[in-house]
Amino acid sequence: MPTVEVRCEKRPDIHRSLISVASDSYGQDALDFIVGMSVQQRHAAVVILRDAEAKIVRFKERLQDLALFFTRANADKLNRFFTHDLNSIYYKVEYTTVRGQPTLRFKKSASTYDLIRGSWAEKLEFDWPKST
């Protein structure tokens, strides 16, 4: 039975933005890096960090929307669509769990396809610190 686990991949654009400002430094190294910046570089860093923050917030919202795709109600809607008399593509869609993760199971004849939500969805409930 083919399975597809929906995974959350890194956002390289956000990572590159943060590296350009922080040089992957922490603690004293980060402080030394910031102190060594000119006023113009600090202003540019603020713009970059605010942009990265906005992208992270949007990315989190999109992931939360994706996580909500894996519900019994959505499986029922998909099942009604794929089993409707006017639909030429027939699939029976069920909501189940695989390895403890919500799963949408698509069945057609003897074939079964599982679309498994990844464990990343359980880690979305965090509060990202907001800039002031």
A tleap script that builds the chain and sets N, CA, C and O, in Angstrom:
source leaprc.protein.ff14SB
mol = sequence {
  NMET PRO THR VAL GLU VAL ARG CYS GLU LYS
  ARG PRO ASP ILE HIE ARG SER LEU ILE SER
  VAL ALA SER ASP SER TYR GLY GLN ASP ALA
  LEU ASP PHE ILE VAL GLY MET SER VAL GLN
  GLN ARG HIE ALA ALA VAL VAL ILE LEU ARG
  ASP ALA GLU ALA LYS ILE VAL ARG PHE LYS
  GLU ARG LEU GLN ASP LEU ALA LEU PHE PHE
  THR ARG ALA ASN ALA ASP LYS LEU ASN ARG
  PHE PHE THR HIE ASP LEU ASN SER ILE TYR
  TYR LYS VAL GLU TYR THR THR VAL ARG GLY
  GLN PRO THR LEU ARG PHE LYS LYS SER ALA
  SER THR TYR ASP LEU ILE ARG GLY SER TRP
  ALA GLU LYS LEU GLU PHE ASP TRP PRO LYS
  SER CTHR
}
set mol.1.N position { 0.850 -1.171 0.000 }
set mol.1.CA position { 0.000 0.000 0.000 }
set mol.1.C position { 0.900 1.240 0.000 }
set mol.1.O position { 1.683 1.429 0.931 }
set mol.2.N position { 0.799 2.075 -1.020 }
set mol.2.CA position { 1.599 3.306 -1.064 }
set mol.2.C position { 1.162 4.279 0.041 }
set mol.2.O position { -0.030 4.464 0.287 }
set mol.3.N position { 2.131 4.881 0.684 }
set mol.3.CA position { 1.831 5.901 1.688 }
set mol.3.C position { 2.660 7.131 1.395 }
set mol.3.O position { 3.782 7.041 0.897 }
set mol.4.N position { 2.100 8.266 1.708 }
set mol.4.CA position { 2.808 9.534 1.577 }
set mol.4.C position { 2.663 10.238 2.909 }
set mol.4.O position { 1.548 10.476 3.374 }
set mol.5.N position { 3.786 10.572 3.527 }
set mol.5.CA position { 3.729 11.340 4.763 }
set mol.5.C position { 3.999 12.793 4.415 }
set mol.5.O position { 5.007 13.118 3.789 }
set mol.6.N position { 3.090 13.657 4.826 }
set mol.6.CA position { 3.247 15.079 4.557 }
set mol.6.C position { 4.266 15.615 5.545 }
set mol.6.O position { 4.029 15.623 6.753 }
set mol.7.N position { 5.391 16.060 5.029 }
set mol.7.CA position { 6.481 16.536 5.874 }
set mol.7.C position { 6.609 18.051 5.799 }
set mol.7.O position { 6.231 18.679 4.810 }
set mol.8.N position { 7.139 18.606 6.843 }
set mol.8.CA position { 7.386 20.046 6.900 }
set mol.8.C position { 8.865 20.267 6.587 }
set mol.8.O position { 9.729 19.915 7.390 }
set mol.9.N position { 9.149 20.830 5.463 }
set mol.9.CA position { 10.534 21.087 5.079 }
set mol.9.C position { 10.956 22.472 5.559 }
set mol.9.O position { 10.124 23.349 5.788 }
set mol.10.N position { 12.253 22.644 5.705 }
set mol.10.CA position { 12.786 23.943 6.126 }
set mol.10.C position { 12.495 25.000 5.078 }
set mol.10.O position { 12.313 24.698 3.898 }
set mol.11.N position { 12.456 26.221 5.521 }
set mol.11.CA position { 12.319 27.351 4.611 }
set mol.11.C position { 13.711 27.957 4.437 }
set mol.11.O position { 14.142 28.745 5.279 }
set mol.12.N position { 14.427 27.606 3.359 }
set mol.12.CA position { 15.795 28.096 3.183 }
set mol.12.C position { 15.871 29.613 3.067 }
set mol.12.O position { 16.879 30.205 3.453 }
set mol.13.N position { 14.821 30.258 2.541 }
set mol.13.CA position { 14.864 31.717 2.416 }
set mol.13.C position { 14.879 32.386 3.790 }
set mol.13.O position { 15.582 33.377 3.986 }
set mol.14.N position { 14.120 31.862 4.731 }
set mol.14.CA position { 14.121 32.416 6.088 }
set mol.14.C position { 15.471 32.168 6.750 }
set mol.14.O position { 16.031 33.050 7.402 }
set mol.15.N position { 15.980 30.961 6.570 }
set mol.15.CA position { 17.276 30.610 7.162 }
set mol.15.C position { 18.385 31.528 6.622 }
set mol.15.O position { 19.212 32.026 7.387 }
set mol.16.N position { 18.393 31.745 5.308 }
set mol.16.CA position { 19.422 32.630 4.719 }
set mol.16.C position { 19.317 34.042 5.275 }
set mol.16.O position { 20.333 34.674 5.564 }
set mol.17.N position { 18.087 34.543 5.429 }
set mol.17.CA position { 17.901 35.893 5.971 }
set mol.17.C position { 18.467 35.996 7.383 }
set mol.17.O position { 19.167 36.955 7.712 }
set mol.18.N position { 18.162 35.010 8.208 }
set mol.18.CA position { 18.641 35.056 9.593 }
set mol.18.C position { 20.162 34.929 9.667 }
set mol.18.O position { 20.803 35.599 10.477 }
set mol.19.N position { 20.737 34.075 8.829 }
set mol.19.CA position { 22.197 33.905 8.810 }
set mol.19.C position { 22.881 35.198 8.371 }
set mol.19.O position { 23.959 35.526 8.865 }
set mol.20.N position { 22.262 35.934 7.447 }
set mol.20.CA position { 22.883 37.171 6.971 }
set mol.20.C position { 23.000 38.211 8.077 }
set mol.20.O position { 23.866 39.084 8.028 }
set mol.21.N position { 22.140 38.116 9.058 }
set mol.21.CA position { 22.149 39.083 10.158 }
set mol.21.C position { 22.936 38.556 11.348 }
set mol.21.O position { 23.716 39.296 11.949 }
set mol.22.N position { 22.745 37.304 11.691 }
set mol.22.CA position { 23.317 36.778 12.928 }
set mol.22.C position { 24.588 35.970 12.726 }
set mol.22.O position { 25.243 35.605 13.703 }
set mol.23.N position { 24.951 35.683 11.492 }
set mol.23.CA position { 26.139 34.880 11.194 }
set mol.23.C position { 26.161 33.575 11.978 }
set mol.23.O position { 27.229 33.059 12.307 }
set mol.24.N position { 24.983 33.044 12.273 }
set mol.24.CA position { 24.853 31.781 13.000 }
set mol.24.C position { 25.568 31.844 14.349 }
set mol.24.O position { 26.093 30.839 14.828 }
set mol.25.N position { 25.585 33.031 14.955 }
set mol.25.CA position { 26.291 33.234 16.222 }
set mol.25.C position { 25.308 33.348 17.376 }
set mol.25.O position { 24.148 33.720 17.200 }
set mol.26.N position { 25.801 33.019 18.547 }
set mol.26.CA position { 25.005 33.124 19.763 }
set mol.26.C position { 25.876 33.698 20.870 }
set mol.26.O position { 27.104 33.638 20.801 }
set mol.27.N position { 25.235 34.251 21.883 }
set mol.27.CA position { 25.966 34.734 23.044 }
set mol.27.C position { 26.891 35.883 22.708 }
set mol.27.O position { 26.501 36.835 22.032 }
set mol.28.N position { 28.114 35.786 23.184 }
set mol.28.CA position { 29.099 36.852 23.021 }
set mol.28.C position { 29.438 37.090 21.555 }
set mol.28.O position { 29.643 38.234 21.149 }
set mol.29.N position { 29.500 36.028 20.755 }
set mol.29.CA position { 29.800 36.190 19.326 }
set mol.29.C position { 28.742 37.057 18.648 }
set mol.29.O position { 29.069 37.919 17.831 }
set mol.30.N position { 27.485 36.830 18.984 }
set mol.30.CA position { 26.402 37.622 18.399 }
set mol.30.C position { 26.500 39.073 18.844 }
set mol.30.O position { 26.309 39.989 18.044 }
set mol.31.N position { 26.800 39.281 20.131 }
set mol.31.CA position { 26.934 40.645 20.652 }
set mol.31.C position { 28.088 41.371 19.953 }
set mol.31.O position { 27.947 42.529 19.559 }
set mol.32.N position { 29.213 40.698 19.802 }
set mol.32.CA position { 30.355 41.296 19.108 }
set mol.32.C position { 30.006 41.628 17.661 }
set mol.32.O position { 30.417 42.667 17.145 }
set mol.33.N position { 29.256 40.757 17.010 }
set mol.33.CA position { 28.839 40.977 15.626 }
set mol.33.C position { 27.970 42.231 15.532 }
set mol.33.O position { 28.173 43.063 14.648 }
set mol.34.N position { 27.010 42.367 16.436 }
set mol.34.CA position { 26.100 43.519 16.415 }
set mol.34.C position { 26.842 44.810 16.745 }
set mol.34.O position { 26.622 45.835 16.100 }
set mol.35.N position { 27.717 44.761 17.744 }
set mol.35.CA position { 28.465 45.960 18.134 }
set mol.35.C position { 29.357 46.434 16.994 }
set mol.35.O position { 29.597 47.633 16.849 }
set mol.36.N position { 29.848 45.502 16.187 }
set mol.36.CA position { 30.719 45.853 15.071 }
set mol.36.C position { 29.985 46.417 13.863 }
set mol.36.O position { 30.622 46.829 12.894 }
set mol.37.N position { 28.665 46.441 13.904 }
set mol.37.CA position { 27.881 46.949 12.768 }
set mol.37.C position { 27.827 48.471 12.777 }
set mol.37.O position { 27.884 49.112 13.827 }
set mol.38.N position { 27.717 49.020 11.590 }
set mol.38.CA position { 27.468 50.460 11.476 }
set mol.38.C position { 25.980 50.702 11.743 }
set mol.38.O position { 25.199 49.753 11.815 }
set mol.39.N position { 25.590 51.966 11.889 }
set mol.39.CA position { 24.184 52.309 12.107 }
set mol.39.C position { 23.340 51.825 10.921 }
set mol.39.O position { 22.252 51.282 11.112 }
set mol.40.N position { 23.844 52.022 9.707 }
set mol.40.CA position { 23.114 51.597 8.520 }
set mol.40.C position { 22.944 50.068 8.495 }
set mol.40.O position { 21.886 49.562 8.120 }
set mol.41.N position { 23.989 49.345 8.896 }
set mol.41.CA position { 23.903 47.884 8.924 }
set mol.41.C position { 22.886 47.419 9.970 }
set mol.41.O position { 22.163 46.448 9.745 }
set mol.42.N position { 22.830 48.109 11.110 }
set mol.42.CA position { 21.844 47.748 12.142 }
set mol.42.C position { 20.427 47.990 11.640 }
set mol.42.O position { 19.537 47.170 11.866 }
set mol.43.N position { 20.215 49.120 10.955 }
set mol.43.CA position { 18.891 49.397 10.393 }
set mol.43.C position { 18.507 48.324 9.368 }
set mol.43.O position { 17.363 47.871 9.340 }
set mol.44.N position { 19.456 47.924 8.536 }
set mol.44.CA position { 19.190 46.872 7.552 }
set mol.44.C position { 18.889 45.552 8.261 }
set mol.44.O position { 18.016 44.798 7.830 }
set mol.45.N position { 19.607 45.277 9.340 }
set mol.45.CA position { 19.370 44.045 10.106 }
set mol.45.C position { 17.960 44.025 10.684 }
set mol.45.O position { 17.308 42.981 10.688 }
set mol.46.N position { 17.485 45.164 11.171 }
set mol.46.CA position { 16.122 45.247 11.716 }
set mol.46.C position { 15.104 44.936 10.620 }
set mol.46.O position { 14.141 44.206 10.853 }
set mol.47.N position { 15.318 45.486 9.433 }
set mol.47.CA position { 14.409 45.226 8.311 }
set mol.47.C position { 14.414 43.736 7.963 }
set mol.47.O position { 13.358 43.139 7.751 }
set mol.48.N position { 15.596 43.147 7.908 }
set mol.48.CA position { 15.726 41.721 7.584 }
set mol.48.C position { 15.036 40.871 8.639 }
set mol.48.O position { 14.317 39.930 8.302 }
set mol.49.N position { 15.248 41.193 9.919 }
set mol.49.CA position { 14.645 40.406 11.003 }
set mol.49.C position { 13.126 40.542 11.019 }
set mol.49.O position { 12.426 39.561 11.272 }
set mol.50.N position { 12.612 41.722 10.757 }
set mol.50.CA position { 11.153 41.899 10.704 }
set mol.50.C position { 10.555 41.127 9.530 }
set mol.50.O position { 9.481 40.538 9.647 }
set mol.51.N position { 11.255 41.134 8.408 }
set mol.51.CA position { 10.790 40.376 7.248 }
set mol.51.C position { 10.798 38.881 7.562 }
set mol.51.O position { 9.847 38.173 7.229 }
set mol.52.N position { 11.859 38.400 8.198 }
set mol.52.CA position { 11.938 36.979 8.571 }
set mol.52.C position { 10.816 36.625 9.547 }
set mol.52.O position { 10.212 35.558 9.437 }
set mol.53.N position { 10.536 37.511 10.493 }
set mol.53.CA position { 9.452 37.269 11.448 }
set mol.53.C position { 8.114 37.139 10.726 }
set mol.53.O position { 7.332 36.236 11.025 }
set mol.54.N position { 7.850 38.031 9.784 }
set mol.54.CA position { 6.591 37.985 9.032 }
set mol.54.C position { 6.491 36.688 8.227 }
set mol.54.O position { 5.418 36.090 8.150 }
set mol.55.N position { 7.597 36.251 7.632 }
set mol.55.CA position { 7.594 35.003 6.866 }
set mol.55.C position { 7.350 33.802 7.773 }
set mol.55.O position { 6.638 32.873 7.392 }
set mol.56.N position { 7.930 33.813 8.957 }
set mol.56.CA position { 7.734 32.710 9.905 }
set mol.56.C position { 6.278 32.638 10.332 }
set mol.56.O position { 5.707 31.550 10.405 }
set mol.57.N position { 5.672 33.778 10.614 }
set mol.57.CA position { 4.260 33.819 11.009 }
set mol.57.C position { 3.381 33.280 9.878 }
set mol.57.O position { 2.485 32.472 10.124 }
set mol.58.N position { 3.630 33.721 8.643 }
set mol.58.CA position { 2.840 33.233 7.497 }
set mol.58.C position { 3.045 31.732 7.281 }
set mol.58.O position { 2.098 31.006 6.982 }
set mol.59.N position { 4.286 31.277 7.434 }
set mol.59.CA position { 4.593 29.856 7.255 }
set mol.59.C position { 3.862 29.019 8.306 }
set mol.59.O position { 3.305 27.968 7.989 }
set mol.60.N position { 3.865 29.483 9.543 }
set mol.60.CA position { 3.163 28.772 10.613 }
set mol.60.C position { 1.667 28.707 10.310 }
set mol.60.O position { 1.046 27.663 10.507 }
set mol.61.N position { 1.085 29.801 9.838 }
set mol.61.CA position { -0.348 29.819 9.498 }
set mol.61.C position { -0.654 28.823 8.383 }
set mol.61.O position { -1.665 28.122 8.436 }
set mol.62.N position { 0.203 28.758 7.386 }
set mol.62.CA position { -0.006 27.818 6.284 }
set mol.62.C position { 0.108 26.376 6.764 }
set mol.62.O position { -0.643 25.510 6.315 }
set mol.63.N position { 1.043 26.115 7.676 }
set mol.63.CA position { 1.175 24.768 8.226 }
set mol.63.C position { -0.050 24.395 9.056 }
set mol.63.O position { -0.510 23.254 9.020 }
set mol.64.N position { -0.573 25.366 9.805 }
set mol.64.CA position { -1.781 25.093 10.587 }
set mol.64.C position { -2.952 24.784 9.660 }
set mol.64.O position { -3.752 23.895 9.954 }
set mol.65.N position { -3.062 25.503 8.548 }
set mol.65.CA position { -4.110 25.207 7.566 }
set mol.65.C position { -3.940 23.789 7.001 }
set mol.65.O position { -4.914 23.052 6.848 }
set mol.66.N position { -2.700 23.424 6.697 }
set mol.66.CA position { -2.432 22.086 6.172 }
set mol.66.C position { -2.797 21.024 7.206 }
set mol.66.O position { -3.379 19.997 6.857 }
set mol.67.N position { -2.462 21.259 8.467 }
set mol.67.CA position { -2.785 20.291 9.518 }
set mol.67.C position { -4.293 20.086 9.620 }
set mol.67.O position { -4.749 18.977 9.899 }
set mol.68.N position { -5.075 21.148 9.397 }
set mol.68.CA position { -6.535 21.061 9.482 }
set mol.68.C position { -7.145 20.274 8.321 }
set mol.68.O position { -8.319 19.906 8.375 }
set mol.69.N position { -6.365 20.015 7.280 }
set mol.69.CA position { -6.831 19.213 6.156 }
set mol.69.C position { -7.139 17.784 6.608 }
set mol.69.O position { -8.026 17.137 6.052 }
set mol.70.N position { -6.421 17.296 7.602 }
set mol.70.CA position { -6.515 15.907 8.049 }
set mol.70.C position { -7.572 15.756 9.140 }
set mol.70.O position { -7.247 15.505 10.300 }
set mol.71.N position { -8.835 15.911 8.761 }
set mol.71.CA position { -9.936 15.769 9.716 }
set mol.71.C position { -10.963 14.784 9.170 }
set mol.71.O position { -11.027 14.525 7.968 }
set mol.72.N position { -11.755 14.248 10.075 }
set mol.72.CA position { -12.829 13.344 9.674 }
set mol.72.C position { -13.836 14.072 8.774 }
set mol.72.O position { -14.312 13.508 7.789 }
set mol.73.N position { -14.154 15.322 9.117 }
set mol.73.CA position { -15.104 16.102 8.320 }
set mol.73.C position { -14.584 16.292 6.892 }
set mol.73.O position { -15.351 16.188 5.935 }
set mol.74.N position { -13.300 16.568 6.749 }
set mol.74.CA position { -12.733 16.741 5.416 }
set mol.74.C position { -12.728 15.420 4.651 }
set mol.74.O position { -12.993 15.394 3.449 }
set mol.75.N position { -12.428 14.322 5.348 }
set mol.75.CA position { -12.476 13.000 4.703 }
set mol.75.C position { -13.887 12.717 4.204 }
set mol.75.O position { -14.064 12.178 3.112 }
set mol.76.N position { -14.888 13.078 4.997 }
set mol.76.CA position { -16.284 12.878 4.579 }
set mol.76.C position { -16.613 13.708 3.339 }
set mol.76.O position { -17.280 13.221 2.425 }
set mol.77.N position { -16.149 14.959 3.305 }
set mol.77.CA position { -16.390 15.815 2.129 }
set mol.77.C position { -15.715 15.234 0.890 }
set mol.77.O position { -16.317 15.172 -0.182 }
set mol.78.N position { -14.457 14.808 1.045 }
set mol.78.CA position { -13.737 14.214 -0.085 }
set mol.78.C position { -14.429 12.933 -0.539 }
set mol.78.O position { -14.518 12.663 -1.737 }
set mol.79.N position { -14.915 12.150 0.412 }
set mol.79.CA position { -15.603 10.904 0.063 }
set mol.79.C position { -16.879 11.197 -0.737 }
set mol.79.O position { -17.160 10.530 -1.732 }
set mol.80.N position { -17.650 12.204 -0.291 }
set mol.80.CA position { -18.866 12.570 -1.031 }
set mol.80.C position { -18.520 13.014 -2.458 }
set mol.80.O position { -19.223 12.673 -3.409 }
set mol.81.N position { -17.429 13.779 -2.594 }
set mol.81.CA position { -17.000 14.250 -3.913 }
set mol.81.C position { -16.580 13.082 -4.803 }
set mol.81.O position { -17.055 12.959 -5.932 }
set mol.82.N position { -15.683 12.216 -4.292 }
set mol.82.CA position { -15.124 11.143 -5.124 }
set mol.82.C position { -16.088 9.989 -5.370 }
set mol.82.O position { -15.864 9.194 -6.282 }
set mol.83.N position { -17.158 9.878 -4.580 }
set mol.83.CA position { -18.123 8.801 -4.794 }
set mol.83.C position { -19.408 9.298 -5.458 }
set mol.83.O position { -20.336 8.518 -5.672 }
set mol.84.N position { -19.466 10.581 -5.781 }
set mol.84.CA position { -20.662 11.147 -6.416 }
set mol.84.C position { -20.850 10.549 -7.817 }
set mol.84.O position { -19.881 10.262 -8.520 }
set mol.85.N position { -22.099 10.370 -8.197 }
set mol.85.CA position { -22.423 9.778 -9.506 }
set mol.85.C position { -21.844 10.565 -10.676 }
set mol.85.O position { -21.510 9.975 -11.703 }
set mol.86.N position { -21.719 11.873 -10.546 }
set mol.86.CA position { -21.215 12.697 -11.639 }
set mol.86.C position { -19.686 12.736 -11.718 }
set mol.86.O position { -19.130 13.295 -12.664 }
set mol.87.N position { -19.010 12.152 -10.738 }
set mol.87.CA position { -17.553 12.160 -10.747 }
set mol.87.C position { -17.050 10.914 -11.477 }
set mol.87.O position { -17.433 9.792 -11.145 }
set mol.88.N position { -16.199 11.122 -12.462 }
set mol.88.CA position { -15.671 9.989 -13.235 }
set mol.88.C position { -14.473 9.317 -12.557 }
set mol.88.O position { -14.054 8.234 -12.967 }
set mol.89.N position { -13.932 9.949 -11.538 }
set mol.89.CA position { -12.797 9.386 -10.801 }
set mol.89.C position { -13.329 8.902 -9.456 }
set mol.89.O position { -13.669 9.716 -8.597 }
set mol.90.N position { -13.404 7.602 -9.267 }
set mol.90.CA position { -13.989 7.048 -8.047 }
set mol.90.C position { -12.902 6.691 -7.039 }
set mol.90.O position { -11.971 5.951 -7.357 }
set mol.91.N position { -13.022 7.213 -5.839 }
set mol.91.CA position { -12.207 6.823 -4.690 }
set mol.91.C position { -13.111 6.823 -3.477 }
set mol.91.O position { -13.970 7.695 -3.342 }
set mol.92.N position { -12.931 5.872 -2.606 }
set mol.92.CA position { -13.577 5.914 -1.303 }
set mol.92.C position { -12.547 6.518 -0.361 }
set mol.92.O position { -11.406 6.059 -0.320 }
set mol.93.N position { -12.930 7.530 0.390 }
set mol.93.CA position { -11.998 8.226 1.276 }
set mol.93.C position { -12.439 8.000 2.717 }
set mol.93.O position { -13.605 8.193 3.062 }
set mol.94.N position { -11.484 7.586 3.553 }
set mol.94.CA position { -11.758 7.344 4.967 }
set mol.94.C position { -10.745 8.087 5.821 }
set mol.94.O position { -9.612 8.330 5.404 }
set mol.95.N position { -11.171 8.440 7.014 }
set mol.95.CA position { -10.273 9.022 8.008 }
set mol.95.C position { -9.829 7.893 8.936 }
set mol.95.O position { -10.656 7.128 9.433 }
set mol.96.N position { -8.534 7.797 9.163 }
set mol.96.CA position { -7.995 6.783 10.065 }
set mol.96.C position { -6.710 7.335 10.680 }
set mol.96.O position { -6.397 8.512 10.503 }
set mol.97.N position { -5.979 6.510 11.386 }
set mol.97.CA position { -4.662 6.913 11.892 }
set mol.97.C position { -3.639 5.856 11.508 }
set mol.97.O position { -3.940 4.663 11.462 }
set mol.98.N position { -2.438 6.311 11.235 }
set mol.98.CA position { -1.306 5.438 10.953 }
set mol.98.C position { -0.150 5.938 11.808 }
set mol.98.O position { 0.204 7.116 11.756 }
set mol.99.N position { 0.428 5.052 12.585 }
set mol.99.CA position { 1.516 5.422 13.514 }
set mol.99.C position { 1.104 6.607 14.398 }
set mol.99.O position { 1.920 7.474 14.714 }
set mol.100.N position { -0.165 6.628 14.786 }
set mol.100.CA position { -0.669 7.673 15.669 }
set mol.100.C position { -0.935 9.006 14.991 }
set mol.100.O position { -1.282 9.979 15.661 }
set mol.101.N position { -0.780 9.068 13.675 }
set mol.101.CA position { -0.979 10.315 12.941 }
set mol.101.C position { -2.275 10.258 12.133 }
set mol.101.O position { -2.585 9.230 11.532 }
set mol.102.N position { -3.038 11.362 12.116 }
set mol.102.CA position { -4.237 11.399 11.283 }
set mol.102.C position { -3.881 11.095 9.825 }
set mol.102.O position { -2.874 11.567 9.297 }
set mol.103.N position { -4.736 10.296 9.197 }
set mol.103.CA position { -4.457 9.821 7.846 }
set mol.103.C position { -5.735 9.834 7.020 }
set mol.103.O position { -6.804 9.472 7.512 }
set mol.104.N position { -5.623 10.247 5.777 }
set mol.104.CA position { -6.717 10.131 4.833 }
set mol.104.C position { -6.390 8.941 3.931 }
set mol.104.O position { -5.370 8.937 3.242 }
set mol.105.N position { -7.254 7.946 3.942 }
set mol.105.CA position { -7.034 6.724 3.165 }
set mol.105.C position { -7.933 6.764 1.933 }
set mol.105.O position { -9.155 6.864 2.041 }
set mol.106.N position { -7.310 6.683 0.768 }
set mol.106.CA position { -8.008 6.686 -0.511 }
set mol.106.C position { -8.004 5.253 -1.045 }
set mol.106.O position { -6.943 4.648 -1.204 }
set mol.107.N position { -9.202 4.708 -1.325 }
set mol.107.CA position { -9.316 3.342 -1.828 }
set mol.107.C position { -9.961 3.357 -3.211 }
set mol.107.O position { -10.965 4.027 -3.455 }
set mol.108.N position { -9.338 2.590 -4.100 }
set mol.108.CA position { -9.880 2.424 -5.447 }
set mol.108.C position { -9.615 0.978 -5.856 }
set mol.108.O position { -8.463 0.555 -5.962 }
set mol.109.N position { -10.676 0.233 -6.081 }
set mol.109.CA position { -10.573 -1.196 -6.382 }
set mol.109.C position { -9.746 -1.873 -5.292 }
set mol.109.O position { -10.077 -1.779 -4.110 }
set mol.110.N position { -8.677 -2.550 -5.687 }
set mol.110.CA position { -7.835 -3.237 -4.701 }
set mol.110.C position { -6.684 -2.363 -4.211 }
set mol.110.O position { -5.876 -2.808 -3.396 }
set mol.111.N position { -6.602 -1.148 -4.690 }
set mol.111.CA position { -5.497 -0.252 -4.316 }
set mol.111.C position { -5.896 0.661 -3.168 }
set mol.111.O position { -7.030 1.136 -3.095 }
set mol.112.N position { -4.953 0.896 -2.283 }
set mol.112.CA position { -5.162 1.808 -1.155 }
set mol.112.C position { -3.973 2.756 -1.075 }
set mol.112.O position { -2.819 2.344 -1.191 }
set mol.113.N position { -4.279 4.030 -0.876 }
set mol.113.CA position { -3.249 5.063 -0.775 }
set mol.113.C position { -3.481 5.837 0.517 }
set mol.113.O position { -4.583 6.326 0.763 }
set mol.114.N position { -2.445 5.948 1.339 }
set mol.114.CA position { -2.549 6.677 2.599 }
set mol.114.C position { -1.813 8.005 2.499 }
set mol.114.O position { -0.661 8.062 2.068 }
set mol.115.N position { -2.493 9.064 2.901 }
set mol.115.CA position { -1.894 10.388 3.008 }
set mol.115.C position { -1.813 10.686 4.499 }
set mol.115.O position { -2.829 10.966 5.135 }
set mol.116.N position { -0.607 10.627 5.056 }
set mol.116.CA position { -0.395 10.697 6.499 }
set mol.116.C position { 0.120 12.082 6.882 }
set mol.116.O position { 1.090 12.582 6.314 }
set mol.117.N position { -0.549 12.682 7.854 }
set mol.117.CA position { -0.046 13.953 8.382 }
set mol.117.C position { 1.196 13.642 9.213 }
set mol.117.O position { 1.194 12.699 10.005 }
set mol.118.N position { 2.244 14.421 9.040 }
set mol.118.CA position { 3.480 14.193 9.779 }
set mol.118.C position { 3.386 14.661 11.224 }
set mol.118.O position { 2.465 15.391 11.589 }
set mol.119.N position { 4.327 14.243 12.030 }
set mol.119.CA position { 4.351 14.620 13.453 }
set mol.119.C position { 4.662 16.104 13.645 }
set mol.119.O position { 4.507 16.626 14.749 }
set mol.120.N position { 5.098 16.789 12.587 }
set mol.120.CA position { 5.379 18.225 12.666 }
set mol.120.C position { 4.156 19.009 13.134 }
set mol.120.O position { 4.297 20.043 13.787 }
set mol.121.N position { 2.960 18.527 12.807 }
set mol.121.CA position { 1.738 19.277 13.128 }
set mol.121.C position { 1.522 19.397 14.628 }
set mol.121.O position { 0.854 20.328 15.079 }
set mol.122.N position { 2.071 18.477 15.405 }
set mol.122.CA position { 1.914 18.522 16.858 }
set mol.122.C position { 2.801 19.598 17.483 }
set mol.122.O position { 2.639 19.927 18.658 }
set mol.123.N position { 3.722 20.139 16.718 }
set mol.123.CA position { 4.682 21.116 17.244 }
set mol.123.C position { 4.333 22.545 16.855 }
set mol.123.O position { 5.136 23.454 17.064 }
set mol.124.N position { 3.146 22.757 16.291 }
set mol.124.CA position { 2.775 24.083 15.788 }
set mol.124.C position { 2.258 25.025 16.859 }
set mol.124.O position { 2.162 26.228 16.618 }
set mol.125.N position { 1.930 24.526 18.007 }
set mol.125.CA position { 1.373 25.381 19.060 }
set mol.125.C position { 2.502 26.015 19.872 }
set mol.125.O position { 2.785 25.597 20.995 }
set mol.126.N position { 3.126 27.006 19.301 }
set mol.126.CA position { 4.161 27.748 20.011 }
set mol.126.C position { 3.899 29.225 19.797 }
set mol.126.O position { 3.275 29.622 18.814 }
set mol.127.N position { 4.372 30.021 20.709 }
set mol.127.CA position { 4.225 31.480 20.580 }
set mol.127.C position { 5.561 32.040 20.144 }
set mol.127.O position { 6.545 31.978 20.882 }
set mol.128.N position { 5.590 32.591 18.933 }
set mol.128.CA position { 6.790 33.204 18.427 }
set mol.128.C position { 6.910 34.600 19.058 }
set mol.128.O position { 5.944 35.362 19.040 }
set mol.129.N position { 8.079 34.944 19.615 }
set mol.129.CA position { 8.211 36.282 20.228 }
set mol.129.C position { 8.010 37.376 19.185 }
set mol.129.O position { 8.575 37.306 18.093 }
set mol.130.N position { 7.233 38.355 19.508 }
set mol.130.CA position { 6.932 39.463 18.602 }
set mol.130.C position { 7.906 40.617 18.832 }
set mol.130.O position { 8.292 40.895 19.967 }
set mol.131.N position { 8.298 41.284 17.750 }
set mol.131.CA position { 9.150 42.463 17.888 }
set mol.131.C position { 8.277 43.636 18.328 }
set mol.131.O position { 7.062 43.633 18.135 }
set mol.132.N position { 8.910 44.612 18.907 }
set mol.132.CA position { 8.141 45.791 19.362 }
set mol.132.C position { 8.494 47.003 18.536 }
set mol.132.O position { 7.955 48.085 18.766 }
savepdb mol mol.pdb
quit
